[in-house]
Amino acid sequence: MEYFFIVNPQAGAHNVQKLWPDIETELDKQHIAYRTLITEHDGHAVTLARRALNLINAVSNPNAVIVATGGDGTLHETMVGCMRYYADHPQQPKIPIAFLPVGSGNDFARALKIPLHWESALTQILSCHSATIITIGRFINHDNQTDGYFTNNFGIGLDAAVVHHANHSLLKDSATLGKFSYMAAVFNTLIHFKGFRLTVSVPDQQSTTYQKAYLVTTTNLPYFGGGIKIAPDASVLDDTLDLIVVEKPNIFQLILFIVMLFLKRHLHLRFVHHYTEKKLFLKTEDSRYGQTDGEELGNKTFDLEFGTAKYPFWIK
């Protein structure tokens, strides 16, 4: 087996940069066949995943695994690169993706029970013998004719605004304060965020319009935001996606929502709406921040069609 490590040294407030020499030492100690591809900028893992697949298929090597090494964003880009490659090469067998979670959020790892300590996660990868086919999310934004995929979730509104503010925070690149950038962004966004008009449609049902949507997350996992269990029953092994729509709460409802969220009973609140569907359609009337797996989509309008796709992952 040969492993192609796509390494994001900036992930986890530069945590990967510090850990990678130790990971290489362990790989060499175990005489593992591997190659390293280092990301140099945002979006680079997409290109590197395609490059890895070109190398693998140039020598017809089916015994290979691509290992996304970083956080959920690194995994997202790696998966997108693989999906784009196979869209151009549909006859080739898919090479599985593994995840070595050394970033900050790691919600995918939590959901799939991948250890969060790199040594245990690496041991799990190296001891795996077959791939598991999982469901990933797919979207098309008809407003600008773009499309994409996600392993975790697609957010519009509050969570996407938090991602935007966290990514542009002065704290983000600090080795000591970087872990607080997300929390600071949460508080800042909670204070200033306003609701927006959102229309939700599902096949064979009447559309529903929410006048003051607040938190809108289409998810493939129970977790978002670094371990918050927003959709407790969501699973990558199901052929469906979960949508959570929270209408803008007043201050008392917000406190109640936070409490119920930690008790995992928030879906019972009357201003929280839950869908589980194979297809979903969402439309906004004005520009909003969007995010996929923690990666910013910018401030734009959305006319979204959601569905699912399949991909093999190297997980036990």
Buried (B, 14 or more C-beta within 10 A) or exposed (E): BBBBBBBBBBBBBBBBBEBBEEBBEBBEEEEBEBEBBBBEEBBBBBBBBBBBBEBBBEEEEEEBBBBBBBBBBBBBBBBBBBBBBBEEBEEBEBBBBBBBBBBBBBBBBBBBEBBEEBEEBBBBBBEBEEBBEBBBBBBBBEBEEEEBBBBBBBBBBBBBBBBBBBBEBEBBEBEEBBBBBBEBBBEBBBEEBEBBBBBBBBEEEEEEEBEBBBBBBBBBBBBBBBEEBBBEEBBBEBEBBBBBBBBBBEEEBBEBBBEBBEEEEBBEBEBBBBBBBBEBBBBBEEEBBBBBBBBBBEEBBBBBBBEBEEBBBBBE
